[in-house]
């Protein structure tokens, strides 16, 4: 049974229930306290509570008659993207459960104590009026929890995720630095880096080169967090975790895809430890945290035969007639909204870019990003999706199949994704993020009737069944 508390009395009640005085900016998990607050036209259970002391505030009046006072650096959502309250202008629209509301008045107010309550999803949450707010990612919360004991290192698979994760840590007010390429900021309480950068540092240390050794970099580190941990099977990362990092006592890994192959799962076990908690994507879909999906398998009927998969794949992603047919399917799919197209080879991406740019309605809305594309350019293209309606981003699996955050994708197209469980499920995951105007994503799996491609499709069907993603198959004679 829930006890309904007026919002103004929450802090007092939680202090009494928890038998402790609230501290500044400490996140209190309250989902077991049995508290609800008036929310819209019903009651909502309070899951988390944060009290913040003496912050500069801003009062926002909205066109639904609601007035809210928040810290100037409080993060709201605008078209699915984070925005500080003090960056809003009169007339701006911000996200709401019922679509969006406009700011009609903004007033600076004096420093005050304030608090946040979370009553819905883990990354974004809504308040009692239905206004959508930002919440930090899990790795930032984990890092914050170990600050009393020492430093944390967060390892992510690519540069895009370094900067994305850094932004979350900054928003949470954590002392954070990054270590990659031209930015090498060591000695911070929390350091975000790629395993490739750490591998270079290890090699330079062994060769007696560089200003900083791997030992100096890891001084005071008590926690290592590996995001997208399924990639820990890579020899270089496994070497780091079981070698120079083997004595770091707190070890966490986060992923949406534990590898199916036993030897790959064993690599995670020896590097970090056993799986201690698991929540399936289908469960999150049922809870409304992730978008629902449907997989439309388009099997192009090809009559050619090859003795090995590489020769077959080269034909499948370079034959002009076939690629024209694939471009046509992508153009049809894109009529329902922004589309991410994933390809295995740069050549395939360039061919599709050329063909799709030939459509008069698409020529200015289709781009191709690969490993050679600057990180800032990739980020710019990803962010453009927040306001676009029919943008097509073609990307290689290596660049965009893991970790990128583009909520307003209405379609994800997989071109010959192969038989990898991790690649397949991670690729679909790019489209499962919710947005203010999206709760469903269409997945299109474009494949072939050729020998090896057909075998791989059989394995992907098993993955879809295991993940509880509904699918159907359409055979297309395109010649």
HELIX and SHEET records of a PDB file:
HELIX    1   1 UNK A    7  UNK A    9  5                                   3    
HELIX    2   2 UNK A   10  UNK A   18  1                                   9    
HELIX    3   3 UNK A   85  UNK A   87  5                                   3    
HELIX    4   4 UNK A  138  UNK A  145  1                                   8    
HELIX    5   5 UNK A  159  UNK A  171  1                                  13    
HELIX    6   6 UNK A  195  UNK A  206  1                                  12    
HELIX    7   7 UNK A  214  UNK A  217  1                                   4    
HELIX    8   8 UNK A  229  UNK A  233  5                                   5    
HELIX    9   9 UNK A  235  UNK A  242  1                                   8    
HELIX   10  10 UNK A  262  UNK A  271  1                                  10    
HELIX   11  11 UNK A  281  UNK A  286  1                                   6    
HELIX   12  12 UNK A  309  UNK A  316  1                                   8    
HELIX   13  13 UNK A  320  UNK A  333  1                                  14    
HELIX   14  14 UNK A  334  UNK A  336  5                                   3    
HELIX   15  15 UNK A  346  UNK A  357  1                                  12    
HELIX   16  16 UNK A  375  UNK A  384  1                                  10    
HELIX   17  17 UNK A  397  UNK A  400  1                                   4    
HELIX   18  18 UNK A  421  UNK A  429  1                                   9    
HELIX   19  19 UNK A  451  UNK A  467  1                                  17    
SHEET    1   A 3 UNK A   3  UNK A   4  0                                        
SHEET    2   A 3 UNK A  35  UNK A  39  1                                        
SHEET    3   A 3 UNK A  42  UNK A  45 -1                                        
SHEET    1   B 3 UNK A  27  UNK A  29  0                                        
SHEET    2   B 3 UNK A  48  UNK A  62 -1                                        
SHEET    3   B 3 UNK A  67  UNK A  71 -1                                        
SHEET    1   C 4 UNK A  27  UNK A  29  0                                        
SHEET    2   C 4 UNK A  48  UNK A  62 -1                                        
SHEET    3   C 4 UNK A  99  UNK A 118 -1                                        
SHEET    4   C 4 UNK A  93  UNK A  96 -1                                        
SHEET    1   D 2 UNK A  75  UNK A  78  0                                        
SHEET    2   D 2 UNK A  81  UNK A  84 -1                                        
SHEET    1   E 2 UNK A 124  UNK A 126  0                                        
SHEET    2   E 2 UNK A 132  UNK A 134 -1                                        
SHEET    1   F 6 UNK A 183  UNK A 184  0                                        
SHEET    2   F 6 UNK A 176  UNK A 180 -1                                        
SHEET    3   F 6 UNK A 190  UNK A 194  1                                        
SHEET    4   F 6 UNK A 151  UNK A 156  1                                        
SHEET    5   F 6 UNK A 221  UNK A 227  1                                        
SHEET    6   F 6 UNK A 250  UNK A 254  1                                        
SHEET    1   G 7 UNK A 366  UNK A 369  0                                        
SHEET    2   G 7 UNK A 392  UNK A 396  1                                        
SHEET    3   G 7 UNK A 339  UNK A 343  1                                        
SHEET    4   G 7 UNK A 411  UNK A 415  1                                        
SHEET    5   G 7 UNK A 440  UNK A 448  1                                        
SHEET    6   G 7 UNK A 292  UNK A 300  1                                        
SHEET    7   G 7 UNK A 471  UNK A 476  1                                        
END                                                                             
